[in-house]
Amino acid sequence: MRRIPAAEVVPGDVIQVAAGDRVPADARVVEAASPAVNEVVLTGESRSAGKRMCP
């Protein structure tokens, strides 16, 4: 695994993210454990919103 700048990520790349990382809007989640999203910019809510994976 290696770190690269976000500007160098292209469609088809597989990325690994950790809590607190920013994720590109067009990224596709393949696997997640307890996914949650901070939607403060979109909704004004101060707490993270839990998410569920779709098949």
Order of alpha helices (4+ residues) and beta strands (2+ residues): beta-alpha-beta
